[in-house]
Amino acid sequence: MRLTVYTDYTLRVMMYLAVAWPTGRVSTIDEIAGAYDISRNHLTKIVHELGLNGFIATTRGRAGGAMLARAPDEISIGDIVRMAEKDFAVVACHDTSVAHGCRIFAACNLKRGLARAVDAFMAELDAMTLQDAITVPTVAAGLLGLTPREQPIKIARSPRRRVAG
């Protein structure tokens, strides 16, 4: 399964904001785009959607920008991926909105196996928090170009959450 570029960029935005979280700093779209060398236009749409879905808080104006709406250890990677990724159909015949023309669909058990695989994939992402996604925040801060004054303090890692199932 391959996630879209949109989801990749969404995860990058969230990881950037997680690195900045302990400092309380607000980050701009231009800063994030520059840190990753990706399009500002792509990030504008992503930041807007993240704000609408309550993952980040945004402010407009001269001192505006974005920051996480809650702590990185309270944000599931699975929740972020579900917001960003619009289609989890692994093969075309699993997309109920499109005619697939598969002659053996009614007798095919592959759809159940692939559905279980997607469920297992998402369960793994549900168990991982945004904080878990960054192994060493101070190294990440340096790689993202955050100045030493803005580098976050090390966050204590939260225990891995269990997913019922």
MISE-920751 format. One record per atom (N, C-alpha, C): residue number from 1; residue in one letter; chain; atom name; x negated, y, z negated. Coordinates in steps of 0.1 Angstrom, whole numbers, plus 5000, padded with zeros to 4 digits. Layout:
% residues N
> NUM:A:A:CA:X:Y:Z
...
***
This chain:
% residues 165
> 1:M:A:N:4991:4988:5000
> 1:M:A:CA:5000:5000:5000
> 1:M:A:C:4991:5012:5000
> 2:R:A:N:4994:5022:5008
> 2:R:A:CA:4987:5034:5009
> 2:R:A:C:4996:5046:5005
> 3:L:A:N:4991:5054:4996
> 3:L:A:CA:4998:5066:4992
> 3:L:A:C:4996:5077:5003
> 4:T:A:N:5005:5086:5004
> 4:T:A:CA:5003:5097:5014
> 4:T:A:C:4993:5107:5009
> 5:V:A:N:4989:5115:5018
> 5:V:A:CA:4980:5126:5015
> 5:V:A:C:4986:5136:5005
> 6:Y:A:N:4999:5138:5007
> 6:Y:A:CA:5007:5146:4998
> 6:Y:A:C:5005:5141:4983
> 7:T:A:N:5007:5128:4981
> 7:T:A:CA:5005:5123:4968
> 7:T:A:C:4991:5124:4963
> 8:D:A:N:4981:5122:4972
> 8:D:A:CA:4967:5123:4968
> 8:D:A:C:4965:5137:4963
> 9:Y:A:N:4969:5147:4971
> 9:Y:A:CA:4967:5161:4967
> 9:Y:A:C:4975:5165:4954
> 10:T:A:N:4987:5159:4952
> 10:T:A:CA:4994:5161:4940
> 10:T:A:C:4987:5156:4928
> 11:L:A:N:4981:5144:4929
> 11:L:A:CA:4973:5139:4918
> 11:L:A:C:4961:5147:4916
> 12:R:A:N:4954:5152:4926
> 12:R:A:CA:4943:5161:4924
> 12:R:A:C:4946:5174:4917
> 13:V:A:N:4958:5180:4921
> 13:V:A:CA:4962:5192:4914
> 13:V:A:C:4964:5189:4899
> 14:M:A:N:4971:5178:4896
> 14:M:A:CA:4974:5175:4882
> 14:M:A:C:4961:5172:4874
> 15:M:A:N:4951:5165:4881
> 15:M:A:CA:4939:5162:4874
> 15:M:A:C:4931:5175:4871
> 16:Y:A:N:4931:5185:4881
> 16:Y:A:CA:4924:5198:4879
> 16:Y:A:C:4931:5205:4867
> 17:L:A:N:4944:5205:4866
> 17:L:A:CA:4951:5211:4855
> 17:L:A:C:4948:5204:4842
> 18:A:A:N:4947:5191:4843
> 18:A:A:CA:4943:5184:4830
> 18:A:A:C:4930:5187:4825
> 19:V:A:N:4920:5189:4834
> 19:V:A:CA:4907:5193:4830
> 19:V:A:C:4907:5207:4823
> 20:A:A:N:4915:5216:4829
> 20:A:A:CA:4916:5229:4824
> 20:A:A:C:4925:5230:4811
> 21:W:A:N:4933:5220:4809
> 21:W:A:CA:4943:5220:4798
> 21:W:A:C:4938:5224:4784
> 22:P:A:N:4927:5218:4779
> 22:P:A:CA:4922:5221:4766
> 22:P:A:C:4918:5236:4764
> 23:T:A:N:4914:5243:4775
> 23:T:A:CA:4910:5257:4774
> 23:T:A:C:4922:5266:4773
> 24:G:A:N:4934:5261:4777
> 24:G:A:CA:4945:5270:4778
> 24:G:A:C:4946:5279:4790
> 25:R:A:N:4936:5277:4799
> 25:R:A:CA:4935:5286:4810
> 25:R:A:C:4946:5283:4821
> 26:V:A:N:4950:5294:4828
> 26:V:A:CA:4959:5292:4839
> 26:V:A:C:4950:5291:4852
> 27:S:A:N:4954:5282:4861
> 27:S:A:CA:4946:5280:4873
> 27:S:A:C:4954:5285:4885
> 28:T:A:N:4947:5290:4895
> 28:T:A:CA:4954:5295:4907
> 28:T:A:C:4953:5285:4918
> 29:I:A:N:4962:5285:4927
> 29:I:A:CA:4962:5277:4939
> 29:I:A:C:4949:5278:4946
> 30:D:A:N:4944:5291:4948
> 30:D:A:CA:4931:5293:4954
> 30:D:A:C:4920:5286:4948
> 31:E:A:N:4919:5286:4934
> 31:E:A:CA:4909:5279:4927
> 31:E:A:C:4909:5264:4929
> 32:I:A:N:4921:5259:4929
> 32:I:A:CA:4922:5244:4931
> 32:I:A:C:4919:5241:4945
> 33:A:A:N:4924:5248:4955
> 33:A:A:CA:4920:5246:4969
> 33:A:A:C:4905:5246:4971
> 34:G:A:N:4899:5256:4965
> 34:G:A:CA:4884:5258:4967
> 34:G:A:C:4877:5247:4960
> 35:A:A:N:4881:5242:4948
> 35:A:A:CA:4875:5231:4941
> 35:A:A:C:4875:5218:4949
> 36:Y:A:N:4885:5216:4956
> 36:Y:A:CA:4887:5203:4964
> 36:Y:A:C:4884:5205:4979
> 37:D:A:N:4883:5218:4983
> 37:D:A:CA:4881:5221:4997
> 37:D:A:C:4893:5215:5006
> 38:I:A:N:4905:5219:5001
> 38:I:A:CA:4917:5215:5008
> 38:I:A:C:4926:5227:5011
> 39:S:A:N:4935:5225:5019
> 39:S:A:CA:4944:5236:5024
> 39:S:A:C:4952:5242:5013
> 40:R:A:N:4952:5256:5012
> 40:R:A:CA:4960:5263:5002
> 40:R:A:C:4975:5261:5005
> 41:N:A:N:4978:5261:5018
> 41:N:A:CA:4992:5259:5022
> 41:N:A:C:4998:5246:5017
> 42:H:A:N:4990:5235:5018
> 42:H:A:CA:4995:5222:5013
> 42:H:A:C:4997:5223:4998
> 43:L:A:N:4988:5230:4991
> 43:L:A:CA:4989:5231:4976
> 43:L:A:C:5001:5239:4971
> 44:T:A:N:5004:5249:4979
> 44:T:A:CA:5015:5258:4976
> 44:T:A:C:5028:5250:4974
> 45:K:A:N:5031:5242:4984
> 45:K:A:CA:5043:5233:4984
> 45:K:A:C:5042:5223:4972
> 46:I:A:N:5030:5218:4970
> 46:I:A:CA:5029:5208:4959
> 46:I:A:C:5031:5215:4945
> 47:V:A:N:5025:5226:4943
> 47:V:A:CA:5026:5233:4930
> 47:V:A:C:5041:5237:4928
> 48:H:A:N:5047:5241:4939
> 48:H:A:CA:5061:5245:4937
> 48:H:A:C:5070:5232:4933
> 49:E:A:N:5067:5221:4939
> 49:E:A:CA:5075:5209:4936
> 49:E:A:C:5072:5204:4922
> 50:L:A:N:5059:5205:4918
> 50:L:A:CA:5055:5201:4904
> 50:L:A:C:5062:5210:4894
> 51:G:A:N:5063:5223:4897
> 51:G:A:CA:5070:5232:4888
> 51:G:A:C:5085:5229:4887
> 52:L:A:N:5091:5226:4898
> 52:L:A:CA:5105:5223:4899
> 52:L:A:C:5108:5210:4891
> 53:N:A:N:5099:5201:4890
> 53:N:A:CA:5101:5188:4884
> 53:N:A:C:5096:5188:4869
> 54:G:A:N:5091:5200:4864
> 54:G:A:CA:5088:5201:4850
> 54:G:A:C:5074:5196:4846
> 55:F:A:N:5066:5192:4856
> 55:F:A:CA:5052:5188:4853
> 55:F:A:C:5043:5199:4849
> 56:I:A:N:5045:5211:4856
> 56:I:A:CA:5037:5223:4853
> 56:I:A:C:5045:5235:4851
> 57:A:A:N:5039:5244:4844
> 57:A:A:CA:5045:5258:4842
> 57:A:A:C:5038:5267:4851
> 58:T:A:N:5045:5275:4858
> 58:T:A:CA:5039:5285:4867
> 58:T:A:C:5043:5299:4864
> 59:T:A:N:5034:5309:4866
> 59:T:A:CA:5038:5323:4864
> 59:T:A:C:5033:5330:4877
> 60:R:A:N:5040:5340:4881
> 60:R:A:CA:5036:5348:4892
> 60:R:A:C:5029:5361:4888
> 61:G:A:N:5023:5367:4898
> 61:G:A:CA:5017:5380:4895
> 61:G:A:C:5002:5379:4894
> 62:R:A:N:4997:5390:4890
> 62:R:A:CA:4982:5392:4890
> 62:R:A:C:4975:5382:4881
> 63:A:A:N:4981:5380:4869
> 63:A:A:CA:4975:5370:4860
> 63:A:A:C:4982:5356:4860
> 64:G:A:N:4989:5354:4871
> 64:G:A:CA:4997:5342:4873
> 64:G:A:C:4988:5330:4877
> 65:G:A:N:4995:5319:4877
> 65:G:A:CA:4989:5306:4881
> 65:G:A:C:4997:5295:4875
> 66:A:A:N:4991:5283:4873
> 66:A:A:CA:4997:5271:4869
> 66:A:A:C:4990:5265:4858
> 67:M:A:N:4997:5258:4849
> 67:M:A:CA:4991:5250:4839
> 67:M:A:C:5000:5238:4836
> 68:L:A:N:4995:5228:4830
> 68:L:A:CA:5004:5216:4826
> 68:L:A:C:5015:5221:4817
> 69:A:A:N:5027:5215:4819
> 69:A:A:CA:5038:5218:4810
> 69:A:A:C:5037:5211:4797
> 70:R:A:N:5030:5200:4797
> 70:R:A:CA:5027:5192:4784
> 70:R:A:C:5014:5186:4785
> 71:A:A:N:5009:5180:4774
> 71:A:A:CA:4996:5175:4773
> 71:A:A:C:4993:5164:4783
> 72:P:A:N:4981:5162:4788
> 72:P:A:CA:4978:5152:4798
> 72:P:A:C:4981:5138:4793
> 73:D:A:N:4980:5135:4780
> 73:D:A:CA:4983:5122:4775
> 73:D:A:C:4998:5119:4774
> 74:E:A:N:5007:5129:4778
> 74:E:A:CA:5021:5127:4778
> 74:E:A:C:5027:5126:4792
> 75:I:A:N:5018:5126:4802
> 75:I:A:CA:5022:5126:4816
> 75:I:A:C:5017:5113:4822
> 76:S:A:N:5027:5105:4827
> 76:S:A:CA:5024:5092:4834
> 76:S:A:C:5020:5094:4848
> 77:I:A:N:5010:5087:4853
> 77:I:A:CA:5006:5088:4867
> 77:I:A:C:5018:5082:4875
> 78:G:A:N:5024:5072:4870
> 78:G:A:CA:5036:5067:4877
> 78:G:A:C:5047:5077:4880
> 79:D:A:N:5049:5085:4870
> 79:D:A:CA:5059:5096:4872
> 79:D:A:C:5055:5106:4882
> 80:I:A:N:5043:5109:4883
> 80:I:A:CA:5037:5118:4893
> 80:I:A:C:5039:5112:4907
> 81:V:A:N:5035:5100:4908
> 81:V:A:CA:5036:5093:4921
> 81:V:A:C:5050:5092:4926
> 82:R:A:N:5059:5088:4917
> 82:R:A:CA:5073:5087:4920
> 82:R:A:C:5079:5101:4926
> 83:M:A:N:5074:5112:4919
> 83:M:A:CA:5079:5125:4924
> 83:M:A:C:5073:5128:4938
> 84:A:A:N:5061:5125:4940
> 84:A:A:CA:5054:5129:4953
> 84:A:A:C:5057:5119:4964
> 85:E:A:N:5058:5106:4961
> 85:E:A:CA:5059:5096:4972
> 85:E:A:C:5074:5094:4974
> 86:K:A:N:5079:5096:4986
> 86:K:A:CA:5093:5095:4989
> 86:K:A:C:5097:5081:4994
> 87:D:A:N:5088:5073:4998
> 87:D:A:CA:5091:5060:5004
> 87:D:A:C:5082:5049:4999
> 88:F:A:N:5088:5039:4992
> 88:F:A:CA:5081:5028:4987
> 88:F:A:C:5083:5015:4995
> 89:A:A:N:5089:5016:5006
> 89:A:A:CA:5091:5005:5015
> 89:A:A:C:5078:5001:5020
> 90:V:A:N:5074:4988:5017
> 90:V:A:CA:5061:4984:5022
> 90:V:A:C:5061:4980:5037
> 91:V:A:N:5072:4975:5041
> 91:V:A:CA:5074:4972:5055
> 91:V:A:C:5087:4978:5060
> 92:A:A:N:5088:4980:5073
> 92:A:A:CA:5100:4988:5078
> 92:A:A:C:5113:4982:5075
> 93:C:A:N:5114:4968:5074
> 93:C:A:CA:5127:4962:5071
> 93:C:A:C:5132:4965:5057
> 94:H:A:N:5123:4970:5048
> 94:H:A:CA:5127:4973:5035
> 94:H:A:C:5133:4987:5033
> 95:D:A:N:5132:4995:5044
> 95:D:A:CA:5138:5008:5044
> 95:D:A:C:5152:5007:5049
> 96:T:A:N:5162:5008:5039
> 96:T:A:CA:5176:5006:5042
> 96:T:A:C:5182:5017:5051
> 97:S:A:N:5175:5028:5052
> 97:S:A:CA:5180:5039:5060
> 97:S:A:C:5176:5038:5075
> 98:V:A:N:5169:5028:5079
> 98:V:A:CA:5164:5026:5093
> 98:V:A:C:5168:5012:5098
> 99:A:A:N:5173:5011:5110
> 99:A:A:CA:5176:4998:5115
> 99:A:A:C:5163:4992:5119
> 100:H:A:N:5161:4979:5115
> 100:H:A:CA:5148:4972:5116
> 100:H:A:C:5149:4962:5127
> 101:G:A:N:5160:4956:5129
> 101:G:A:CA:5161:4946:5140
> 101:G:A:C:5154:4932:5137
> 102:C:A:N:5151:4929:5125
> 102:C:A:CA:5145:4917:5121
> 102:C:A:C:5155:4905:5121
> 103:R:A:N:5152:4895:5129
> 103:R:A:CA:5162:4884:5131
> 103:R:A:C:5162:4875:5119
> 104:I:A:N:5152:4875:5111
> 104:I:A:CA:5152:4866:5099
> 104:I:A:C:5154:4873:5086
> 105:F:A:N:5158:4885:5086
> 105:F:A:CA:5159:4893:5074
> 105:F:A:C:5168:4887:5063
> 106:A:A:N:5179:4881:5067
> 106:A:A:CA:5188:4875:5058
> 106:A:A:C:5182:4862:5051
> 107:A:A:N:5173:4856:5058
> 107:A:A:CA:5166:4844:5052
> 107:A:A:C:5152:4847:5047
> 108:C:A:N:5148:4859:5047
> 108:C:A:CA:5134:4862:5043
> 108:C:A:C:5133:4865:5028
> 109:N:A:N:5123:4858:5022
> 109:N:A:CA:5120:4860:5008
> 109:N:A:C:5109:4869:5006
> 110:L:A:N:5102:4873:5017
> 110:L:A:CA:5091:4882:5016
> 110:L:A:C:5095:4895:5010
> 111:K:A:N:5107:4900:5013
> 111:K:A:CA:5111:4912:5008
> 111:K:A:C:5111:4912:4992
> 112:R:A:N:5115:4901:4986
> 112:R:A:CA:5115:4900:4972
> 112:R:A:C:5100:4900:4966
> 113:G:A:N:5092:4893:4973
> 113:G:A:CA:5078:4893:4968
> 113:G:A:C:5071:4906:4969
> 114:L:A:N:5074:4913:4980
> 114:L:A:CA:5068:4927:4982
> 114:L:A:C:5074:4937:4972
> 115:A:A:N:5087:4935:4969
> 115:A:A:CA:5094:4944:4959
> 115:A:A:C:5087:4942:4946
> 116:R:A:N:5084:4929:4942
> 116:R:A:CA:5078:4926:4929
> 116:R:A:C:5063:4932:4929
> 117:A:A:N:5057:4932:4941
> 117:A:A:CA:5043:4937:4941
> 117:A:A:C:5044:4953:4939
> 118:V:A:N:5053:4959:4945
> 118:V:A:CA:5055:4974:4943
> 118:V:A:C:5058:4977:4929
> 119:D:A:N:5067:4968:4923
> 119:D:A:CA:5070:4970:4909
> 119:D:A:C:5058:4969:4900
> 120:A:A:N:5049:4959:4903
> 120:A:A:CA:5037:4957:4895
> 120:A:A:C:5028:4968:4897
> 121:F:A:N:5027:4973:4909
> 121:F:A:CA:5018:4985:4912
> 121:F:A:C:5023:4997:4904
> 122:M:A:N:5036:5000:4904
> 122:M:A:CA:5041:5011:4896
> 122:M:A:C:5040:5009:4881
> 123:A:A:N:5042:4997:4876
> 123:A:A:CA:5040:4994:4862
> 123:A:A:C:5026:4997:4858
> 124:E:A:N:5016:4994:4866
> 124:E:A:CA:5002:4998:4863
> 124:E:A:C:5000:5013:4862
> 125:L:A:N:5006:5020:4871
> 125:L:A:CA:5005:5035:4871
> 125:L:A:C:5013:5041:4860
> 126:D:A:N:5024:5035:4856
> 126:D:A:CA:5032:5039:4845
> 126:D:A:C:5024:5038:4832
> 127:A:A:N:5015:5028:4831
> 127:A:A:CA:5007:5026:4819
> 127:A:A:C:4996:5036:4818
> 128:M:A:N:4993:5043:4829
> 128:M:A:CA:4981:5052:4829
> 128:M:A:C:4986:5066:4828
> 129:T:A:N:4980:5074:4818
> 129:T:A:CA:4983:5088:4817
> 129:T:A:C:4974:5096:4825
> 130:L:A:N:4978:5109:4827
> 130:L:A:CA:4969:5118:4833
> 130:L:A:C:4956:5119:4826
> 131:Q:A:N:4956:5119:4813
> 131:Q:A:CA:4944:5119:4805
> 131:Q:A:C:4935:5107:4808
> 132:D:A:N:4941:5095:4810
> 132:D:A:CA:4933:5083:4813
> 132:D:A:C:4927:5084:4826
> 133:A:A:N:4932:5092:4835
> 133:A:A:CA:4927:5093:4849
> 133:A:A:C:4913:5100:4850
> 134:I:A:N:4910:5107:4839
> 134:I:A:CA:4897:5115:4839
> 134:I:A:C:4888:5109:4828
> 135:T:A:N:4877:5102:4832
> 135:T:A:CA:4869:5095:4823
> 135:T:A:C:4861:5104:4814
> 136:V:A:N:4855:5114:4820
> 136:V:A:CA:4847:5124:4812
> 136:V:A:C:4851:5138:4816
> 137:P:A:N:4859:5144:4808
> 137:P:A:CA:4864:5158:4812
> 137:P:A:C:4853:5168:4815
> 138:T:A:N:4843:5168:4807
> 138:T:A:CA:4832:5178:4809
> 138:T:A:C:4825:5176:4822
> 139:V:A:N:4823:5164:4826
> 139:V:A:CA:4817:5161:4839
> 139:V:A:C:4826:5165:4850
> 140:A:A:N:4839:5162:4849
> 140:A:A:CA:4849:5166:4859
> 140:A:A:C:4850:5181:4860
> 141:A:A:N:4849:5188:4849
> 141:A:A:CA:4849:5203:4849
> 141:A:A:C:4837:5208:4857
> 142:G:A:N:4825:5202:4855
> 142:G:A:CA:4814:5207:4863
> 142:G:A:C:4815:5204:4878
> 143:L:A:N:4821:5192:4881
> 143:L:A:CA:4823:5188:4895
> 143:L:A:C:4833:5197:4902
> 144:L:A:N:4843:5202:4894
> 144:L:A:CA:4853:5210:4900
> 144:L:A:C:4849:5225:4900
> 145:G:A:N:4838:5228:4895
> 145:G:A:CA:4833:5242:4895
> 145:G:A:C:4838:5251:4884
> 146:L:A:N:4844:5245:4874
> 146:L:A:CA:4848:5253:4862
> 146:L:A:C:4836:5258:4855
> 147:T:A:N:4835:5271:4852
> 147:T:A:CA:4824:5277:4846
> 147:T:A:C:4822:5271:4832
> 148:P:A:N:4810:5271:4826
> 148:P:A:CA:4808:5266:4813
> 148:P:A:C:4817:5272:4802
> 149:R:A:N:4820:5285:4804
> 149:R:A:CA:4829:5291:4794
> 149:R:A:C:4843:5285:4795
> 150:E:A:N:4847:5279:4806
> 150:E:A:CA:4860:5274:4808
> 150:E:A:C:4860:5259:4807
> 151:Q:A:N:4849:5253:4804
> 151:Q:A:CA:4849:5238:4803
> 151:Q:A:C:4857:5234:4791
> 152:P:A:N:4865:5224:4792
> 152:P:A:CA:4873:5219:4782
> 152:P:A:C:4866:5212:4771
> 153:I:A:N:4872:5211:4759
> 153:I:A:CA:4866:5203:4749
> 153:I:A:C:4870:5189:4751
> 154:K:A:N:4863:5179:4746
> 154:K:A:CA:4866:5165:4749
> 154:K:A:C:4879:5162:4741
> 155:I:A:N:4888:5155:4749
> 155:I:A:CA:4901:5151:4743
> 155:I:A:C:4900:5137:4738
> 156:A:A:N:4905:5134:4727
> 156:A:A:CA:4905:5120:4722
> 156:A:A:C:4915:5112:4731
> 157:R:A:N:4910:5101:4735
> 157:R:A:CA:4918:5092:4744
> 157:R:A:C:4930:5086:4736
> 158:S:A:N:4941:5086:4742
> 158:S:A:CA:4953:5080:4736
> 158:S:A:C:4953:5065:4739
> 159:P:A:N:4959:5058:4730
> 159:P:A:CA:4960:5043:4733
> 159:P:A:C:4968:5041:4745
> 160:R:A:N:4965:5030:4752
> 160:R:A:CA:4972:5027:4765
> 160:R:A:C:4987:5023:4761
> 161:R:A:N:4996:5029:4768
> 161:R:A:CA:5010:5027:4766
> 161:R:A:C:5014:5013:4772
> 162:R:A:N:5023:5006:4765
> 162:R:A:CA:5028:4994:4771
> 162:R:A:C:5041:4997:4778
> 163:V:A:N:5043:4989:4789
> 163:V:A:CA:5055:4991:4797
> 163:V:A:C:5063:4978:4795
> 164:A:A:N:5075:4979:4791
> 164:A:A:CA:5084:4968:4789
> 164:A:A:C:5086:4961:4802
> 165:G:A:N:5087:4948:4802
> 165:G:A:CA:5091:4942:4815
> 165:G:A:C:5086:4928:4816
***
